[in-house]
C-alpha cells in the first residue's frame, strides 16, 4: 500500500463535470458542522475555469476589499462618530506584509466559494496577527446540555481546525469563539451556524454555460461549420471510402483549415447540416446564463459588464448609476456590516463602541462630482446656520459629519435675530400689556412711565391719540 502522502501526491481532482461525488453534501456529524460544498472542485472547476464566475467573484472582492475599519461610538443607542485606536492596527496590518484589503479579499473569496470565511487571532508566537483558515478544514463545534444539537439552548462553543481535512497525519487545533471571526453572510436554512455560497444556486446555469462553451469550441474545431455530410457513389469500395474520409479530415478539420477550398471526386456530394451560431441565436443563449449568474452574485449584468448589461438603455448614465447604487445598498453595505460584526470577535472594542466600516476611500461609491459638490454645499450651509444660532463650532462640525445632532452643545449666547429688545414680550405674551407688566413677567422691576400703553407704530401715550 502506498504511504498516504504518496497517495495525495498522486491524486488528481477529476473534471468537475465528470465528478461523481456530490458537490454539496451538507456535512454535519454529531455536534460538529462544516461547510456544505466540496471546496476544491468549486475552486478548480468553477472559480478558476469559468470566466463568468471568476468575473463575478473578482468584481465583488475588488470593491469589497477597498473598505477599512474604524470604531463607531453610540450615543443613546444611536450611531455617532467614527474614531480609531491602536487596536485597529491589527486589521490595518493583519499579518506580515498584509493589508486590510488582502484580508477582505481572502474573506470574500471564501464566502463566494464556500459560503463561510474563518479568521483566527494568533498570539504568543511573535507579534499578534490574523490568519485565514481554509473553510473546508474547519468544523464548528456545538455545545448543548443534551445530546440534541438542535436543542434551543445549543450554541457555538468553538472551532476545530484540522489541516488537510484530516486526510494526512496532523494535529487538530481547537479555538474558542473569541479567537475566531466566522463570517457567513448568507445563512444555510438547513444548518444552524454555517452559510451557503451564492454559486450553489446557479450550478445548472454554470453547467449550461460550460456546455455552450464546448459547443462553440467544437464549431471552430470543425472548420466553423455546424455539420457536413458527404455522400459517395455506391460503386466506391470500402477501402477508397476510408481513404477519402482520412483525406478530408486531414485537409478540412480544425480552425486552421477553415474556409479552404474543398475538392471532391468519385461522385462525392457534400451537404450542409444543422444551423450556424447566428441561426441558433447563440449570443442570446449565452447572455441569459450570464445574466442569471450575475444576478445571483448580487452584481447584475450591468456591474459585471456582461453582454446583456452592455446593450441598449443599460448604457445610459442614469441606468448605470441606478445599477451601481443598487449594488451598493443590497450587496456591499450588508457585506461590510456583517464582516465588521464578525471581525469584532478578534479585536477588542472600546466601551460603548462597535467595529464599523469606513467607505470614504472607496472610489466605487463616490457620487458624480456635481452631486458631491451639492452635498458639500448643503452641509456647509447647515454648519453656518447652526453656528449662527449659538452652537459651538466643534460640535456643529461633528454633528453634521456624523448626522447625530444630539452632539450639539449650545454656547448659551442667543443669536441676534432671536434676542428680544428690552421690554419686548415673548411671542406668547399678550400684545396689550404695559411695559411694566411685561417686565414683571420677565422678572424685572418697574420703570418710570412703564405703566402707560403705547401704540407700536409711534410709541406715544394712547391718551394722546384721539
Phi, psi and omega in degrees: 000138179289145172301151185297327178294321178294322179297320179292323178294325180280345185291135174232127181296128179293157178304140186303317186282352176250003184288121181274348178281147180295142180280333177227123192248344181059047189288123172213136179224115179060239183261018179240144183224133180232179185297159188263009181231161172277109193296309184298315176300323177297318182292309189286321188258337180259307185285312186278338188240007176237116185297327181292311180296316180301317180297315181298313180295319181297312180298319179300309185283337176295317178285315183301323185283356181280343183283163172225176189242144174220168173275145176242122181277147178242132182240111184055041179080358180256139179297137184233222189289156174260140179208170183236157173221166179302335180300329181288352174300334179294326177278330178291322177229078188291335179206163183306122180080000183260162180230171176303318181299319179292322177296314181293324178297317178297317180297319181289324175301311180297323180294313181295320185277317186248348182081359182215145174226138182234132177229127182249144175270122183253123179230159174088353179232076185084198181298147177299135182211171176250147183225127176283134178255131179297127191296330181280357176256010182245138174236135180272128183259126180261134175253133181208145180288351179238182176277357182267113181289347178262012174302142183295345178268002181295145178207162177283127180249350179168187183222139176253123178253117182237099181305143182065013178066019180081008181281342175234159180301120178201161183260118177290150180240135178259130177243140177281169184299323183280003177259343189237135169263114179253118183246119179220081186299327180251103183294146175273115183295343180268359182234176181263320189237332188278165175251179178234157179275141176294337181296327183302327184287346183237029179300321180295321178293323178293320177297320177296320178295322177298317179294321179295320178296320178295321178297315180297318180296317180296325178301313181284329176297332181269017177085026178063032171232147185283330180184144181219129176241139180235122177258140183246162178297143184295343183278350184289142181280162180297321180297313179296323179300314181295325179293320176299315181300314180298318183295315182292319178298320182292324187266346188227358177272147177093154182297328182290343179257009183296144174069010175287149178291132181260123178252125183236154177216185177063031178074019180291139183231101181279145177219141179276141177237152172080187182246153175276180185295325178293317180294330177281356185053049188298323181298319180293322179297313179294317182298323180296319178294317179301316183295318180294320179293317178297323179295319179296329180286346182092353182274317188085159185295330182292310183288330178280351179063040175272168190302315182291340177272357181243027183232149173060223186292345179298337182278350179296145182301318181298318180292321178295318179297319178297320179294321178295316180293326177295316178299322179296314188278324185259352181238293192288317180295317173299323179294315179297319182296313180290327178294319178298318179296321180291316183290344178298341179291336186251006172232167185248103183286146174293162179299134178077012182227157177227158178290135180220168183256149179240120184250018184296336181257007181275106184297329182300331185264358181289132178286171175303153184302321180294316180294320179295320178296322178296320179295318179295322179295319178294320178296319179296320178295320178295318178300314181297316181297315181293321179295319181292336179272007169107008179273151182293142183302320183297315182287331177297312181298316182292321180294318180290322181293323184263342184079008181255096184282354175288350178281347184297135177237127183272146180282344185091352179261123181281152174295151179304323182293338182257354179283144179264142174288154181307131179084351180285127183286148170301162184305330183276353179285142175298144183285344185264015178283152173284168180299316181294326176294321178291320178296323178296319178295332178271003180079023181252157179280165181288160175233160180295132181080004183283353180270356179279152178260128183248150172276131183302332186280328188236345182053047173239155181304139182296332182295339180273350179267094182233000000 
